[in-house]
């Protein structure tokens, strides 16, 4: 029993309002294609409370090698930035703040 997801194109919200405070989301690249939500959470578990891990997939449903990790607070996300260079299945991941849209 999986969950049903309602996916729609995101539109910039007036005033930049978002459900998450700014600075709580991290962009993680260089992921092994076999990385799972659980394996990614394991890397960042000691940084703080993780709200969500979104592994980005292509049209074919295969992972593209990057994800977004949403933390519950900025302090946790800041600690997450220090995970750049962590090895996952022989690949060094890179962690950065996502580029602001605009």
HELIX and SHEET records of a PDB file:
HELIX    1   1 UNK A   14  UNK A   16  5                                   3    
HELIX    2   2 UNK A   37  UNK A   44  1                                   8    
HELIX    3   3 UNK A   45  UNK A   47  5                                   3    
HELIX    4   4 UNK A   74  UNK A   81  1                                   8    
SHEET    1   A 4 UNK A  50  UNK A  57  0                                        
SHEET    2   A 4 UNK A  63  UNK A  71 -1                                        
SHEET    3   A 4 UNK A  25  UNK A  29 -1                                        
SHEET    4   A 4 UNK A  94  UNK A  97 -1                                        
SHEET    1   B 2 UNK A  87  UNK A  88  0                                        
SHEET    2   B 2 UNK A  91  UNK A  92 -1                                        
END                                                                             
